[in-house]
Amino acid sequence: MSGSPNVDVNTPRWIWFAQKLGPLLALAVVIVVFWIADSWQEDGGTFLTVRNAQVVLTQTAVVAIAALGMTIIIISGGIDLSVGTAMILSAVVLAAALDHQWSIGLAVIACLASGCLVGLFNGLLINFLRIVPFVVTLGTMTICLGVGKYFAAETTVRPPLANIPDWLGGLVSTRQEFLLAGLPMGVWLTLVLAVVVAAMLRYTVFGRHVYALGSNESTARLCGINVPLTKIAIYGVAGVFVGVAGICYFAKLKSVNPTAGLGFELRVIAAVVIGGGSLSGGHGSVLGTLTGALIMGVIYSGCTQLGVRNLTTDILIGAIIIAAVTLDQIRQRRLAA
């Protein structure tokens, strides 16, 4: 799960090192800093515990799953601003289906199909309208918000608890009866999906086409890659991950507010960028994305335990994003020189 199948020989060694191991080192530093700060508190000592680790991993799962799909998109040179509202739309579909007493199988399929359809819709618009992904997905972000409100009748959807299976309710629960080898099932699901995406990117023709598109779309077209079809497939696959994230989101709260997805896209994109993904395309890795999501999860958890205000936490995350993008821009300039 380490990244691109090709290593650019022109990349300076220190930049390559920072891109590959930088996120992991940053995660280690963040953990140590908060551990020390927490141990200094009079009532501290709870940050570096198994229980807190379970909570952080559980809270990170939803972002990480959606970010796996975003990783594929960003490597290909695209972006998806609709991921937050699309995830909530998928969760609304799941909740509404359970509220109308659909079988859990049909409800889950409807949820995954909703995410996939949004992704395919994005890919089709980007290809046939020839509009940049930023603008297209900015529009579909609002469309998904409106459609989600429609299905939810502009209110929070709360299906009866009796209609929610135990396995779904415990998917992202830290209760002992729902843990497998000390981890919630949602975390294991995230790891399995991460292995699948990493293998797809590294060992399949589709994965190499994804990197080729992000590196140079014109060259990829000249090499015989069906660029329109590949783009549609990329956004469709990413949409499936949005649907899975929607399932986990609903499992966590057992209810869905149709407006809850606004701003979620920033956390998903930030996970990829902090993990070393390039907004210019052509670079990114599954391991980096998971590390980026964990860095944000640890920071949010640590700041909460230290009593740090949310605004300070947001400033810290923003500074880390700027640092990650700056490093990527330095790499781009060095390669262009």
Stockholm file with secondary structure:
# STOCKHOLM 1.0

chainA/1-337         MSGSPNVDVNTPRWIWFAQKLGPLLALAVVIVVFWIADSWQEDGGTFLTVRNAQVVLTQTAVVAIAALGMTIIIISGGIDLSVGTAMILSAVVLAAALDHQWSIGLAVIACLASGCLVGLFNGLLINFLRIVPFVVTLGTMTICLGVGKYFAAETTVRPPLANIPDWLGGLVSTRQEFLLAGLPMGVWLTLVLAVVVAAMLRYTVFGRHVYALGSNESTARLCGINVPLTKIAIYGVAGVFVGVAGICYFAKLKSVNPTAGLGFELRVIAAVVIGGGSLSGGHGSVLGTLTGALIMGVIYSGCTQLGVRNLTTDILIGAIIIAAVTLDQIRQRRLAA
#=GR chainA/1-337 SS CCCCSCCCTTSCHHHHHHHHHHHHHHHHHHHHHHHHHHHHSTTCCCSSSHHHHHHHHHHHHHHHHHHHHHHHHHHTTCCCTTHHHHHHHHHHHHHHHHHTTCCHHHHHHHHHHHHHHHHHHHHHHHHHSCCCHHHHHHHHHHHHHHHHHHHTTTSCBCCCGGGSCHHHHTTTCCSGGGEETTEEHHHHHHHHHHHHHHHHHHHSHHHHHHHHHHHCHHHHHHTTCCHHHHHHHHHHHHHHHHHHHHHHHHHHHSSBCTTTTTTHHHHHHHHHHHTTCCTTSSCCCHHHHHHHHHHHHHHHHHHHHHTCCHHHHHHHHHHHHHHHHHHHHHHHHHHHC
#=GC SS_cons         CCCCSCCCTTSCHHHHHHHHHHHHHHHHHHHHHHHHHHHHSTTCCCSSSHHHHHHHHHHHHHHHHHHHHHHHHHHTTCCCTTHHHHHHHHHHHHHHHHHTTCCHHHHHHHHHHHHHHHHHHHHHHHHHSCCCHHHHHHHHHHHHHHHHHHHTTTSCBCCCGGGSCHHHHTTTCCSGGGEETTEEHHHHHHHHHHHHHHHHHHHSHHHHHHHHHHHCHHHHHHTTCCHHHHHHHHHHHHHHHHHHHHHHHHHHHSSBCTTTTTTHHHHHHHHHHHTTCCTTSSCCCHHHHHHHHHHHHHHHHHHHHHTCCHHHHHHHHHHHHHHHHHHHHHHHHHHHC
//
